[in-house]
Each structure stands twice: as structure tokens, then as C-alpha cells.
Amino acid sequence: MPRINKSVILGLLVATSTVFLLFQLYYYRQYSYKPGSHFLGRTGHLSSNDVAWNTVKKFLSLAQHFNLPVFLADVASLALLSQDEPPQQDGRRRIEPHCTFLCTGRPITSFALLANLWKYDPSLLALAEERGFDVLEVRGEDPRLASMDDLSANQIPLHFLFRHRGYVVQVTLLYERSGNYLWHGALRLKASADRTFAPFRMLDYGRHAGAYDRPALVLTTLDGLDVRIPRNVSRFLSERHSARYVECRHREARDFYRLYPDDGGQEAIEFRRRAKLLLHLSAKTLNDLSIPFWLSSGTCLGWLRQCDIITWSRDVDLGVFARDYRPEIVTAMARAGLPLKHKFGKVGDSLELSFQGQEVKLDVFFYYEDGDVIWNGGTQARTGRKFKYVFPHFLLCWTELLELRVRVPCEAHTVMEANYGPGWQSPVHTWDWKTSPSNVRDNGRWPPAEWDEVVQVY
């Protein structure tokens, strides 16, 4: 039997070991993400955290390749961050020895993309598929191009969904709007779309359209991956909680003006200009006081019915919940050049403040929540009579009017019908606030001893 050369055996062993070592190094670089962590679980299979981390890593690599201006917008991840210490001066957090922030137990991670900083590139989706992603692009109409004159708005990308090994990365595109805010559209699937592509009910974004202030971003390191996040995480999460947006009904407004042509006279043009200035000024004043408000009464009616101010109304109407009242409102408005014209009622009952703008009056009505209804009050100065206007309970949504992001009741149609009756879509030029509203109720009379407090006219 021939003798085996020991040198040959040693060489084979060294070669085999080298190949195995190189394979391990390749495997480690591809799938392992930080010291002490292991890509395979104890059973030798991928854990859910492994899949989540590696899917996000693959997406961020893709985003870096195309220089996508994305930031982490995942509610669960940001909630964990808001409980952690703030970023250091260099914007970087300590690297944990495990997946802490990006692995939340959900099958989705959400990012937002600043669309104004990115030019759409169809090769993004092609390369994503080459890298092993299943891709779903959701498009919708561009509301920035919609108007009463042109309703053929272009289709724009609203959401991208990247799926890998059953894990989904949602990318929601944020577009600039003329009111100096960011907007994203609702996620609406076409009839032919695969409704099993993702757990759509679990997505953070897309159930409704949304509106946000532009967040300041900071680059940080989370779970070993470089990612941008909102600098003020808590504020972003708070905005997201109340971000729902409703679009102006351009088609219905166009139909309205076909029946009732717009008043293009100089007086109407001048009123619209002054009302816009007043709305912007009062919005800034209330926002500086952190007092949420919404378009109320005739101003809300104009937005809902005709996407504009009602030029013959001669005032601007805003609503504020009585719980948000602050005594600084009067002095802040005065500093802004809007002196108090009259004050009716008191904080706990039927409060109404009116301020005098440049030939346009600003009425601020305070609303009270009472079980399943919401009401505001009115006072007749001459007699002390009280009136109550009752509405079904409503939530608040963002919209845009006169190039300003403002709130309106989400259920604006129901609220306006309660106030103006089933014929609210037809203009009425003669209106008595004591008898015309469909929801007005007699509410007694102020005691004479309280008149000095509840009836103040300047």
C-alpha cells in the first residue's frame, strides 16, 4: 500500500480550512450586523429580528445608492427613541449589542421620503427587485395641480412598499404644499392590486392623507445602522397623532360656481385679500400661543362648498375649544393689530370674542363638549338673551385655505348641515344668527347682575 505524503495531507487540510474560513467571513459580512450578535438563531433558522434588521439594512443600502432623502418615521421605533436619551452632539447614539430600536416585533418599518429633494427614478424599483425585494408602488392624484379649472391632476407616487422575506419597509412620500407644510396622500389600492402583499391595516401611514410641519433631522446610529430621525421625536409623534388631512372638494366647487358664478368685482377681490391677511395673522397669533383652532361657521362653509372664502360674509369665523382658552388671547391679538371689539359670555359658558381687523371682523367662537354633542353659544347684547348652537361630535382634520394650513371638522359635511340645514350648498345672502341656523336653541337669559361681565362692547 503506497504511503501518503504528509505534506500533501497538510496542504489539503490548510486549503480546506482556508476555503471554510473565507466562506465564514463572507457569510459574516453579508448577514451579521454587530459584535456579539448572530444571524442564525439557536435553531439554525432566521429569527424575526434577524429578518427585520437585514431587511432595513438592505433598504438603507438601496437608499444610499440612490441618495434618497429618507428618515425613520416608524411610530414604534420612534416611541422607543423618545424614551431613550437624546442624541449626542455628533448626532450618534451608543450602539447596543442587540437590535433595540429597529426590531419592534412588527412586520413593518416605516420611513418617510422628502419628495421635493428627490427626482423620481424608475431604476430604483428595478434595482430593488434585482436585490431581492418585492416592490409595490402606490400612486394617486397630485392635489397641488388640482383646481376648479383643471381637475386632470397628474398621478404621482405616494407610497413604496419593499418586501423581503415577508418583512415590509414602507416609504411614504412627503410633498411640499403651498401653505408651507408637508403632505402625504392616502394609500388606496387599485382593484387589481395584491391585497396580501403587506399587512395593510398595520401600516403607520396611508389610512388617511396627512399634513406635517417640516421636521429638522439628525443623522444617528441605531442598532449599527446610520439613519436620519426627527431631531424632536416627541413632537413628530404628536403631530402624527393629529395629522389627518382632508382635501378641498374641487369638483363640487367647480359645479357650485357653474350655478353661482364668482363675484369678480373689485369689492369682492379686496375682501378676499383682507380676509386672507386676517386669517394668516390670527393663525400665527393663536399658533404662537399653542391654541388649536379651526375654520368655523361661514368660513368653514365657504371652504367646504366653494374652496374659498364667502366674499359677502364680511367676517372670518374661527372655532376654539373652551378648554384651550387662555387669557393671553386678547393681549396677543391686540399686539398683532387686532383690538377686541366685543366679548360675550364667560369662559365656562357661551364665550365669544370678536376682534377688529382691517375692515374685516374676526369672530372666535368657543365650543363646549357635552357628551355626544358639541355646542357654542351666542348672546344678544341688547337683551341678554342666550342662544345655543348644537352640533354632533366631531374631530379635527387639517386642510388648506387661502394658502394656509388650517383645521376643519373632519366631518365638515355633517357639521355644516347641522348649522345651515340640508340646503347648505345653496348661497344665502340674508342671514339672522338668532333664527336662521338649523341648530339654534334658546338658552335662557343672562342674569342682569352678570351683564357687566358677559356683555362687553368696545
Secondary structure, 3 states (H helix, E strand, C coil): CCCCCHHHHHHHHHHHHHHHHHHHHHHHHHHCCCCCCCCECCCCCECHHHHHHHHHHHHHHHHHHCCCCEEECCHHHHHHHHHCCCCCCCCCCCCCCCCCCCCCCCCEEEEEEEHHHCCCCCHHHHHHHHCCCEEEEEEEECCCCCCCCCCCCCEEEEEEEEEECCEEEEEEEEEEECCCEEEECCCCCCCCCCCCCCCHHHCCCCCCEEEECCCCEEEEEECCEEEEEECCHHHHHHHHHCCEECCCCHHHHHHHHHHCCCCCCHHHHHHHHHHHHHHHHHHHHHHHCCCCCEECHHHHHHHHHHCCCCCCCCEEEEEEEHHHCCCHHHHHHHHCCCCEEEEEEECCEEEEEEEECCCCEEEEEEEEEECCEEEEEEECCCCCEEEEEEEECCCEEEEEECCEEEEEECCHHHHHHHHHCCCCCCCCCCCCCCCCCCCEEEEEECCHHHHHHHEEEC
